[in-house]
Amino acid sequence: MTVEVLLQGIVGGLLMGCIYALIAAGLSLIFGLMEIVNFAHGEFLMLAMFSTFWAWALWRLDPLLSLPLTAGLLFLLGVATYQGIIRWILGAPMLAQIFATFGLAVCLRSAAQALWGADFHLVRDPWVQGRLSVGGLYVGLPQLVASVGAVVAFGFLYWFIRRTETGLALQATAQDRQAASLMGIHTERMFALGWGIGAACVGVAGALLTIFFYVFPDVGATFSLLAYVAVALGGFGNVPGTLAAGVIVGLVEVLGGLLIAPALKYVAVFAMYLVVVLVRPQGLFGRF
Amino acid sequence: MPRRLRIAAGLLALGALLVFPLVFTLPFPRHVMIMIFLYAMLAQAWNLLAGYCGQISLGHAVFFGAGAYTSSVLVKQLGLTPWLGMLAGALVAVALSQVIGYPVFRLRGHYFAIATIAVGEIVQTLVINWDWVGGARGLFVPLKRPDSFLNFQFHESKQAYYYIALGFLLLALWITRRTERSRTGYYFRAIREDQDAAASLGIPVARYKLRAMALSAGLTALGGTFYAQYILFIDPESVLPLSLSILICLVAVLGGVGTLWGPLIGAAILVPLGEGTRVFLGGTGKALDLVVFGALIVLVSVIQPGGIMALAQRGRRRTG
């Protein structure tokens, strides 16, 4: 294997890792807020991709143009999920919490299959296509745009959580629900907001992915597995940690594919995760 | 219910189950009953680890697959009877469970659940790429004629499968009942409630978690061999997918985790629902029944996280 191939792979892995990180960020935010893992996260991503696809198929809206629409729709879906399901199981045992979102995942995925069939769809002729050549390395423009978009969205999320008053209220709620509510923070509203933002992150990621990736009912499965790994690797609830973890996942995936075998790239990712949590059960950047 | 009445009711139910295939001779009702027994047994095996010991595994398909693959490979390569293959499969599953459990049990809660998903995905991918066991194409168990007990094949009528599945279910119920009332069972529940407190009381937490895992994995593997001999075809998509791991838990969760009868109740509801909608909605694919499935799971989790058993117990408390 030549150095070029390896470098090419690393660049690809870095780009993909940024998107994984954005998907994982939403998951991590929700977990940090109320210690619930959204097992329907991948299905949210799938819906975001279908929303983007249909905006293109029906109205010829480019994914980049319909992105705000998709993010908004997913925000509403997140809030609705909180109000309709999560609010009722906040104090329930972990098993009930796991299966509430698992059930939602099964429901959404099969509904998508019943409505739109199991076919693969692709947005043809998006605005960005082709590739760049930088010093002998080729970079797909859609991938580049998507990951830059993901990093920008990630930065915006980080700014929102750390710098705005609402973001601080979110953080306060995550740290101590009761104390926050004594300080006059409407914690229920913060939970709903957290679900909205978490889903909106997936909305952005889904819209960006649709530029170069196929859309089908099961598309969320792989991405969400990688997102769980990224979240657990970064340390549950640690949003900045997921950025590093997402990029690591992207890199290991590509390097595993190149150095071991393409078919085994996810084995490399999951094995890497198991090795890491063996040494640090709380994840790379986890506090507890 | 007084004890004597309960025993009488139990015997009556068992008698009804024993004559069922003699009354309903069509393949479909028998098939549905076999699937109920199989899933009830798998869910009970999962329940031993997750319901009683509190370790929520989302990778139990690994053990099911271990049972299915071990016996099938042994039949195919060595012509070994599936009955011995089944024991070998259970041993493989128990060994695997210890190898997997040793590291993974250091993790708690969601970390544990996600790690078991990761293990499941690793195993499925490895088997897909392992040509010696058929890879992604899967494995046909050689069809033997005529039917014989030694070959574990009874295709002329499904009656024998029915009784074997029923036997496995009774075995799983018996093991659970025994565990429930033994010291081991109390240790399991103590670990489930608070593993730090259990450790501080001198319970060897790690050893008992591994014991629960071994018991659970071995039983699950028996189900895997049964499935392989019943369907006569296995591939990574049918015996190792994440969706199977989840279905196993769903059955237990719907019925009620940490209870003896929960998994059976869950299977008695979910399996006919699944098979029925599959038959009646036919050509539309599996999607619509799964929409109902999913909604049902959400409803149960939100309204009654304890499953149907908890609902029944609450009803009983109210009436007297």
Chai-1 contact restraints between the chains, C-beta under 6 A:
chainA,res_idxA,chainB,res_idxB,connection_type,confidence,min_distance_angstrom,max_distance_angstrom,comment,restraint_id
A,V37,B,H110,contact,1.0,0.0,6.0,A-B,restraint_1
A,W88,B,V302,contact,1.0,0.0,6.0,A-B,restraint_2
A,I89,B,V302,contact,1.0,0.0,6.0,A-B,restraint_3
A,A92,B,P305,contact,1.0,0.0,6.0,A-B,restraint_4
A,P93,B,P305,contact,1.0,0.0,6.0,A-B,restraint_5
A,A96,B,S301,contact,1.0,0.0,6.0,A-B,restraint_6
A,A96,B,P305,contact,1.0,0.0,6.0,A-B,restraint_7
A,F99,B,V253,contact,1.0,0.0,6.0,A-B,restraint_8
A,F99,B,I297,contact,1.0,0.0,6.0,A-B,restraint_9
A,F99,B,S301,contact,1.0,0.0,6.0,A-B,restraint_10
A,A100,B,V298,contact,1.0,0.0,6.0,A-B,restraint_11
A,A100,B,S301,contact,1.0,0.0,6.0,A-B,restraint_12
A,G103,B,G294,contact,1.0,0.0,6.0,A-B,restraint_13
A,G103,B,I297,contact,1.0,0.0,6.0,A-B,restraint_14
A,G103,B,V298,contact,1.0,0.0,6.0,A-B,restraint_15
A,L104,B,V298,contact,1.0,0.0,6.0,A-B,restraint_16
A,V106,B,L290,contact,1.0,0.0,6.0,A-B,restraint_17
A,V106,B,F293,contact,1.0,0.0,6.0,A-B,restraint_18
A,V106,B,G294,contact,1.0,0.0,6.0,A-B,restraint_19
A,C107,B,V291,contact,1.0,0.0,6.0,A-B,restraint_20
A,C107,B,G294,contact,1.0,0.0,6.0,A-B,restraint_21
A,C107,B,A295,contact,1.0,0.0,6.0,A-B,restraint_22
A,S110,B,A287,contact,1.0,0.0,6.0,A-B,restraint_23
A,S110,B,L290,contact,1.0,0.0,6.0,A-B,restraint_24
A,S110,B,V291,contact,1.0,0.0,6.0,A-B,restraint_25
A,A111,B,V291,contact,1.0,0.0,6.0,A-B,restraint_26
A,Q113,B,A287,contact,1.0,0.0,6.0,A-B,restraint_27
A,A114,B,A287,contact,1.0,0.0,6.0,A-B,restraint_28
A,A114,B,L288,contact,1.0,0.0,6.0,A-B,restraint_29
A,Y228,B,I114,contact,1.0,0.0,6.0,A-B,restraint_30
A,A232,B,Y111,contact,1.0,0.0,6.0,A-B,restraint_31
A,A232,B,I114,contact,1.0,0.0,6.0,A-B,restraint_32
A,A263,B,N129,contact,1.0,0.0,6.0,A-B,restraint_33
A,V267,B,I122,contact,1.0,0.0,6.0,A-B,restraint_34
A,V267,B,T125,contact,1.0,0.0,6.0,A-B,restraint_35
A,F270,B,A118,contact,1.0,0.0,6.0,A-B,restraint_36
A,F270,B,E121,contact,1.0,0.0,6.0,A-B,restraint_37
A,F270,B,I122,contact,1.0,0.0,6.0,A-B,restraint_38
A,Y273,B,A118,contact,1.0,0.0,6.0,A-B,restraint_39
A,L274,B,A118,contact,1.0,0.0,6.0,A-B,restraint_40
A,V277,B,L107,contact,1.0,0.0,6.0,A-B,restraint_41
A,L278,B,P103,contact,1.0,0.0,6.0,A-B,restraint_42
A,P281,B,R106,contact,1.0,0.0,6.0,A-B,restraint_43
A,P281,B,L107,contact,1.0,0.0,6.0,A-B,restraint_44
